C-alpha cells in the first residue's frame, strides 16, 4: 500500500509538471500550432541561440514544434540533476559530441555570459560583454580539440559556467503570476557580484571565477542586521553581498605596507588578483584571514587559478600561503603554493617582482577583494579605527615632571660626552 502510494505521488508530481509545461506551450503558441518562428519570437534576442539549440531548430528552421516534443525537452531540463549533468546537457546542445567547432564554442560562451548577466539582474546595455574573458575561455576549450575533452575540462575547471543559463530558462517556465513570461527574467542567483569593476577584475572575469571558486567565495552568509532600510540594495535584501575591493595597487600603490593596511583585519575569505609582465594573470582564493609569519596558512578551500594566457585551476588545498616580512631566517615576500621547494608564485621585493616557473617579471597590477558580507568590512573598519585611536593616544603621552629633574636626562648624560666644560665648572663652584 505504501509503495503504491509513493508511486501515485510520483505520477502525480509528473502530471503536475506536465500540466505546467503544457500551459507554457499553449501560452507561447496562443493555443495554436507552435511554429519555430513563434517559439523564437517569444524569447528575447539574446536568448535565441539557446532556444535554437535545445529544441534543435537549427536543423529545422521552418518546422513545427509539437506539444510532445516541447514537453519532452522542457521536462528533461527541469528534471533534478547535478551541476555536472546540467553542464553536459547545455554543452552538448551547442557543441555536439564530435570535433569541436570554434564557432559553436563562441556561441555557447557568449550566450551563457549574456544569460548569466540577465539572471543576476544586470542590464546587458549597462554592462557590455567582456570580449577578452570570452576569448580566453573559447581558446582554452577549443584547444582540447574534441567535444568530450572540452566538456571534461569544463567540468574540472569551471563546473558552474553554464548555471546562469539554466537558471534563466527555468525562470521562463516558472514566471511570477503578475509578469509576462516573455519578458520575465530569472530571480537573482545565489552568486554575488563585485561592487564595481577593478583594473583587473572585470565582470566577465568574475563570471569565470564564480564558476571555479568554492561556494565560500560566492555565497557569503547574509547579514545579521535586522530589517533593511528602503535604501538597502537589492543584493543586500536577499543576503547576497557584493565583493568589495579592499586593496588596489592602482589606487594605493604597489606596497606591502599599503596591502597590509587595507587587507589585514578582514575576517573573511578574500581573492587576490595579480598580473605581471608576459601576459600572465592569476587569482588566488584565500579562505583564511591574512596574517604575517613564518608558518604557512590557508584552509581546504584555498585555490589558485590562472586567468591568462589560458584559464585553469592550477593548485588547491590547505597551507598554500606564506607571508613573511619580518623573519630573517626565511625569504621575505608572499609565497603561493603548497610545496615550499617549488612555489607556484613568489611575490618579493615589496610586491614589485614575481617569480613563476623559474622566470622573474615585474608585477603590473594587484587587487584584493573581500568576499564576505558587509558586516565583516564594518568590523574591519571598526578595528582600524580603534587601532588608530590607540596610536594617537600613545603618541600624546607626556614625560613625567620637568626634564631638568628627569632621571632619563642623567642616563643620557652618562652615555654622552659633555662638551660645555664652562657650564660644568659653574655648576661645580656652586657646591658649598
C-alpha positions as CSV (number, residue, x, y, z in Angstrom):
1,X,0.0,0.0,0.0
2,X,2.8,2.4,1.0
3,X,4.7,1.6,-2.2
4,X,1.6,2.1,-4.3
5,X,1.0,5.5,-2.6
6,X,4.6,6.5,-3.3
7,X,4.2,5.5,-6.9
8,X,1.0,7.6,-7.2
9,X,2.8,10.6,-5.7
10,X,5.5,10.3,-8.3
11,X,2.9,10.0,-11.1
12,X,1.0,13.0,-9.6
13,X,4.2,15.0,-9.5
14,X,5.0,14.1,-13.1
15,X,1.4,15.1,-14.2
16,X,1.7,18.3,-12.3
17,X,4.9,19.2,-14.1
18,X,3.4,18.2,-17.5
19,X,0.4,20.4,-16.9
20,X,2.7,23.3,-16.1
21,X,4.8,22.7,-19.3
22,X,1.7,22.3,-21.5
23,X,0.3,25.5,-20.1
24,X,3.6,27.2,-21.0
25,X,3.4,25.7,-24.5
26,X,-0.1,27.0,-25.0
27,X,0.9,30.4,-23.9
28,X,3.7,30.6,-26.4
29,X,1.6,29.2,-29.3
30,X,-1.5,31.2,-28.3
31,X,-3.3,27.8,-28.3
32,X,-2.4,27.3,-32.0
33,X,0.2,25.2,-33.8
34,X,3.6,26.2,-32.5
35,X,6.0,27.0,-35.3
36,X,9.7,27.6,-34.9
37,X,9.1,31.3,-35.8
38,X,6.6,31.7,-33.0
39,X,8.9,30.0,-30.5
40,X,11.9,32.1,-31.4
41,X,9.9,35.4,-31.4
42,X,8.6,34.6,-27.9
43,X,12.0,34.9,-26.3
44,X,14.4,37.8,-26.2
45,X,17.0,38.2,-28.9
46,X,20.0,37.4,-26.6
47,X,18.5,34.0,-25.7
48,X,17.6,32.8,-29.1
49,X,20.8,30.8,-29.7
50,X,19.9,28.7,-26.6
51,X,16.3,28.1,-27.7
52,X,17.5,27.1,-31.2
53,X,20.0,24.6,-29.8
54,X,17.9,22.9,-27.1
55,X,15.0,22.4,-29.4
56,X,17.1,21.5,-32.4
57,X,15.7,24.4,-34.5
58,X,19.0,25.0,-36.4
59,X,18.3,21.7,-38.3
60,X,14.6,22.6,-38.9
61,X,14.4,26.4,-39.1
62,X,10.9,26.5,-40.6
63,X,9.4,23.5,-38.8
64,X,6.7,22.9,-36.3
65,X,7.4,22.1,-32.6
66,X,4.8,19.6,-31.4
67,X,3.4,19.6,-27.9
68,X,5.1,16.2,-27.2
69,X,8.5,17.4,-28.4
70,X,8.2,20.6,-26.4
71,X,7.2,18.7,-23.2
72,X,10.0,16.2,-23.7
73,X,12.7,18.9,-24.0
74,X,11.5,21.1,-21.1
75,X,10.8,18.1,-18.8
76,X,14.4,17.0,-19.4
77,X,15.7,20.4,-18.4
78,X,13.5,20.7,-15.3
79,X,14.4,17.2,-14.0
80,X,16.5,17.2,-10.9
81,X,20.1,16.7,-11.8
82,X,23.7,17.7,-10.7
83,X,25.6,20.7,-12.0
84,X,27.8,18.3,-14.0
85,X,24.8,16.7,-15.7
86,X,23.3,20.2,-16.4
87,X,26.6,21.4,-17.9
88,X,26.8,18.3,-20.1
89,X,23.2,18.9,-21.5
90,X,23.8,22.5,-22.4
91,X,27.3,22.0,-23.6
92,X,26.3,19.1,-26.0
93,X,23.3,21.2,-27.2
94,X,25.8,23.7,-28.6
95,X,29.0,21.6,-29.2
96,X,27.7,18.1,-30.0
97,X,29.8,15.1,-29.2
98,X,32.5,15.1,-32.0
99,X,35.2,17.5,-33.1
100,X,34.9,21.0,-31.6
101,X,34.0,23.8,-33.9
102,X,35.2,27.2,-32.7
103,X,32.0,29.0,-33.8
104,X,29.9,26.6,-31.7
105,X,32.1,27.2,-28.6
106,X,31.9,31.0,-29.2
107,X,28.2,30.9,-29.4
108,X,28.0,28.8,-26.2
109,X,30.2,31.1,-24.2
110,X,28.7,34.3,-25.4
111,X,25.1,33.1,-24.8
112,X,26.0,31.7,-21.3
113,X,27.6,35.0,-20.3
114,X,24.6,37.1,-21.6
115,X,22.1,34.9,-19.7
116,X,24.3,34.9,-16.6
117,X,24.1,38.7,-16.5
118,X,20.4,38.7,-17.0
119,X,19.9,36.0,-14.3
120,X,21.8,38.3,-12.0
121,X,19.6,41.2,-13.0
122,X,22.4,43.0,-14.7
123,X,21.5,45.1,-17.7
124,X,23.2,44.0,-20.9
125,X,23.2,47.6,-22.1
126,X,24.8,48.9,-19.0
127,X,27.4,46.1,-18.9
128,X,28.9,45.4,-22.3
129,X,30.1,41.8,-22.9
130,X,33.6,41.2,-21.8
131,X,35.2,40.0,-25.1
132,X,38.7,39.3,-23.6
133,X,37.3,36.9,-21.0
134,X,35.2,35.1,-23.6
135,X,38.1,34.8,-25.9
136,X,40.3,33.2,-23.2
137,X,37.5,30.7,-22.4
138,X,36.9,29.9,-26.0
139,X,40.5,29.4,-26.8
140,X,41.0,27.2,-23.8
141,X,38.0,24.9,-24.7
142,X,38.9,24.8,-28.4
143,X,42.5,23.8,-27.6
144,X,41.1,20.5,-26.2
145,X,40.2,19.6,-29.9
146,X,37.4,17.1,-29.2
147,X,34.0,17.8,-27.7
148,X,34.5,15.2,-25.0
149,X,37.8,16.7,-23.9
150,X,36.3,20.2,-23.8
151,X,33.5,19.0,-21.6
152,X,35.9,17.2,-19.3
153,X,38.0,20.4,-19.0
154,X,34.9,22.5,-18.2
155,X,33.7,20.0,-15.6
156,X,37.1,20.1,-13.9
157,X,37.9,23.8,-14.0
158,X,34.6,25.8,-14.3
159,X,31.8,23.4,-13.5
160,X,29.2,26.1,-13.0
161,X,29.9,28.2,-16.1
162,X,26.5,27.4,-17.6
163,X,24.4,27.5,-14.4
164,X,23.2,31.1,-15.1
165,X,21.9,29.8,-18.5
166,X,19.9,27.1,-16.8
167,X,18.5,29.4,-14.1
168,X,17.4,31.9,-16.8
169,X,15.5,29.2,-18.7
170,X,13.8,27.7,-15.6
171,X,12.6,31.2,-14.7
172,X,10.8,31.4,-18.1
173,X,8.9,28.3,-17.4
174,X,8.0,29.5,-13.9
175,X,7.3,33.2,-14.2
176,X,5.6,35.1,-11.4
177,X,1.9,35.5,-11.9
178,X,2.0,39.2,-12.5
179,X,4.8,39.3,-15.0
180,X,4.5,38.3,-18.6
181,X,6.8,35.2,-19.1
182,X,8.2,36.6,-22.4
183,X,9.8,39.4,-20.5
184,X,10.4,37.7,-17.2
185,X,14.0,37.5,-16.0
186,X,15.4,34.9,-13.7
187,X,15.4,35.5,-10.0
188,X,18.7,36.7,-8.7
189,X,21.1,33.8,-8.4
190,X,22.9,32.7,-5.3
191,X,26.0,34.4,-6.7
192,X,27.3,37.8,-5.8
193,X,28.9,40.4,-8.0
194,X,31.7,42.9,-7.4
195,X,30.6,46.2,-6.1
196,X,32.4,47.8,-9.0
197,X,34.9,46.7,-11.6
198,X,38.6,47.0,-10.7
199,X,41.6,47.4,-13.0
200,X,41.9,43.7,-13.3
201,X,38.6,42.1,-12.3
202,X,36.0,42.8,-14.9
203,X,32.5,41.4,-14.6
204,X,33.3,38.8,-17.2
205,X,36.4,37.6,-15.3
206,X,34.3,37.5,-12.2
207,X,31.8,35.3,-14.1
208,X,34.5,32.9,-14.9
209,X,35.9,32.9,-11.4
210,X,32.4,32.3,-9.9
211,X,32.2,29.1,-11.8
212,X,35.5,27.8,-10.4
213,X,35.8,29.1,-6.9
214,X,34.3,27.2,-3.9
215,X,30.9,28.5,-2.7
216,X,32.5,30.2,0.3
217,X,33.6,33.0,-2.0
218,X,30.4,33.4,-4.0
219,X,27.7,32.6,-1.4
220,X,28.6,34.5,1.8
221,X,26.3,34.3,4.8
222,X,23.7,37.0,4.9
223,X,24.0,39.9,7.3
224,X,22.9,39.6,10.9
225,X,21.3,43.1,10.8
226,X,17.6,43.5,11.2
227,X,15.0,44.7,8.6
228,X,16.9,46.6,5.9
229,X,16.1,50.2,5.1
230,X,14.5,51.4,1.9
231,X,17.9,52.4,0.7
232,X,19.3,49.0,1.0
233,X,20.3,47.5,-2.3
234,X,18.5,44.5,-3.8
235,X,21.6,42.3,-3.2
236,X,21.6,43.2,0.5
237,X,17.9,42.5,0.9
238,X,18.4,39.0,-0.5
239,X,21.6,38.5,1.6
240,X,23.8,38.3,-1.4
241,X,26.6,40.7,-0.7
242,X,28.9,42.0,-3.4
243,X,32.6,41.6,-3.5
244,X,34.3,44.6,-2.0
245,X,37.6,46.0,-3.3
246,X,39.9,46.1,-0.3
247,X,43.2,46.8,-1.9
248,X,44.2,48.1,-5.4
249,X,47.8,48.8,-6.4
250,X,46.3,51.3,-8.9
251,X,44.8,53.3,-6.1
252,X,47.1,52.5,-3.2
253,X,50.4,51.7,-4.8
254,X,52.5,48.5,-5.1
255,X,53.5,48.4,-1.4
256,X,53.4,45.7,1.2
257,X,52.6,48.2,3.9
258,X,49.6,49.5,2.0
259,X,48.4,46.0,1.3
260,X,48.7,45.0,4.9
261,X,46.9,48.2,6.0
262,X,43.9,47.6,3.7
263,X,43.6,43.8,4.0
264,X,44.7,42.8,7.5
265,X,41.9,42.5,10.0
266,X,39.4,41.4,7.3
267,X,38.0,38.3,8.9
268,X,36.5,36.7,5.8
269,X,37.5,35.0,2.5
270,X,39.4,37.1,0.0
271,X,40.6,36.8,-3.6
272,X,43.9,38.1,-4.7
273,X,44.1,39.0,-8.4
274,X,47.6,39.8,-9.7
275,X,49.1,40.4,-13.2
276,X,52.7,40.6,-14.3
277,X,54.8,41.0,-17.4
278,X,54.4,38.4,-20.1
279,X,50.6,38.5,-20.2
280,X,50.2,36.3,-17.1
281,X,47.3,36.8,-14.6
282,X,46.4,34.8,-11.5
283,X,43.6,34.7,-9.0
284,X,44.2,33.2,-5.6
285,X,41.2,32.4,-3.3
286,X,42.2,32.6,0.4
287,X,39.6,31.2,2.8
288,X,41.5,32.4,6.0
289,X,42.2,35.8,7.4
290,X,45.5,37.3,6.2
291,X,48.5,37.1,8.6
292,X,52.2,37.6,8.6
293,X,54.6,35.0,10.0
294,X,56.8,32.0,9.3
295,X,54.1,29.4,9.3
296,X,52.1,28.6,6.1
297,X,48.3,29.2,6.4
298,X,45.1,28.6,4.5
299,X,42.2,26.2,4.7
300,X,40.9,23.5,2.4
301,X,39.1,26.0,0.2
302,X,42.2,27.8,-0.9
303,X,42.6,27.7,-4.7
304,X,45.0,29.2,-7.3
305,X,43.5,29.9,-10.8
306,X,45.5,31.0,-13.8
307,X,43.4,33.6,-15.7
308,X,45.7,34.3,-18.6
309,X,47.1,33.5,-21.1
310,X,44.9,30.4,-20.6
311,X,42.3,29.6,-17.9
312,X,42.7,26.7,-15.5
313,X,42.7,25.7,-11.8
314,X,46.4,25.0,-11.1
315,X,46.5,24.3,-7.4
316,X,44.2,24.0,-4.3
317,X,44.3,22.8,-0.7
318,X,45.5,23.7,2.8
319,X,48.6,25.7,3.9
320,X,49.0,27.2,0.5
321,X,50.1,30.7,1.7
322,X,53.2,32.0,3.4
323,X,53.6,35.8,4.1
324,X,56.9,36.7,5.7
325,X,58.0,40.3,6.2
326,X,59.9,40.2,9.5
327,X,61.9,36.9,10.0
328,X,65.4,36.9,8.6
329,X,65.5,33.1,8.7
330,X,63.2,32.8,5.6
331,X,63.0,34.7,2.3
332,X,60.7,37.8,2.6
333,X,57.6,38.1,0.5
334,X,54.3,36.5,-0.3
335,X,54.6,32.9,-1.4
336,X,51.7,30.8,-3.0
337,X,51.9,27.1,-3.3
338,X,51.9,24.0,-1.1
339,X,55.4,22.8,-1.9
340,X,58.0,25.0,-0.2
341,X,60.6,23.8,-2.7
342,X,58.6,24.7,-5.8
343,X,56.2,27.6,-5.1
344,X,53.7,28.4,-7.7
345,X,54.1,32.1,-7.2
346,X,56.8,34.0,-5.3
347,X,56.0,37.7,-4.8
348,X,59.0,39.6,-3.5
349,X,60.7,43.0,-3.3
350,X,57.7,44.7,-1.8
351,X,55.2,43.5,-4.4
352,X,57.5,44.6,-7.2
353,X,58.6,41.3,-8.5
354,X,57.0,38.0,-9.3
355,X,58.7,34.6,-9.9
356,X,56.7,32.0,-11.8
357,X,58.0,28.8,-13.3
358,X,61.6,29.9,-12.7
359,X,61.1,33.2,-14.5
360,X,61.1,36.6,-12.8
361,X,59.0,39.5,-14.1
362,X,57.7,42.8,-12.8
363,X,54.2,43.0,-11.3
364,X,51.9,45.3,-13.2
365,X,48.8,45.3,-11.0
366,X,47.4,43.7,-7.9
367,X,44.0,43.7,-6.2
368,X,42.5,42.0,-3.1
369,X,38.7,41.6,-3.0
370,X,36.7,40.8,0.2
371,X,34.1,38.1,-0.4
372,X,32.2,38.2,2.9
373,X,29.1,40.1,4.0
374,X,29.3,43.9,4.7
375,X,29.3,43.1,8.4
376,X,32.9,41.8,8.0
377,X,34.0,45.0,6.3
378,X,32.4,47.1,9.0
379,X,34.2,45.1,11.7
380,X,37.5,45.6,10.0
381,X,36.8,49.4,9.8
382,X,35.9,49.5,13.4
383,X,39.1,47.6,14.4
384,X,41.2,50.0,12.3
385,X,39.6,53.0,14.0
386,X,40.3,51.6,17.4
387,X,44.0,50.9,16.5
388,X,44.3,54.4,15.1
389,X,42.9,56.0,18.3
390,X,45.3,53.8,20.4
391,X,48.3,55.0,18.3
392,X,47.3,58.7,18.7
393,X,46.7,58.3,22.4
394,X,50.2,56.7,22.9
395,X,51.8,59.5,20.9
396,X,50.4,62.1,23.2
397,X,51.8,60.6,26.5
398,X,53.8,63.3,28.3
399,X,57.1,62.7,30.1
400,X,56.7,62.8,33.9
401,X,57.9,66.0,35.7
402,X,60.4,68.6,34.4
403,X,63.1,67.5,32.0
404,X,65.8,69.0,34.3
405,X,64.8,66.7,37.1
406,X,64.0,63.6,34.9
407,X,66.1,60.5,35.6
408,X,66.3,59.9,31.9
409,X,68.4,63.1,31.5
410,X,71.0,61.7,33.9
411,X,71.2,58.4,32.0
412,X,71.7,60.4,28.8
413,X,74.4,62.4,30.3
414,X,76.2,59.3,31.5
415,X,76.1,57.9,28.0
416,X,77.4,61.0,26.2
417,X,80.5,63.2,26.2
418,X,80.0,66.7,27.7
419,X,81.4,69.5,25.7
420,X,80.3,72.5,27.7
421,X,83.0,72.5,30.4
422,X,82.4,76.1,31.4
423,X,78.9,75.2,32.4
424,X,80.1,72.1,34.3
425,X,82.7,74.4,36.1
426,X,80.0,76.8,37.2
427,X,77.8,74.0,38.5
428,X,80.8,72.6,40.5
429,X,81.6,76.0,42.1
430,X,78.1,76.4,43.4
431,X,78.7,73.4,45.7
432,X,79.4,74.5,49.3
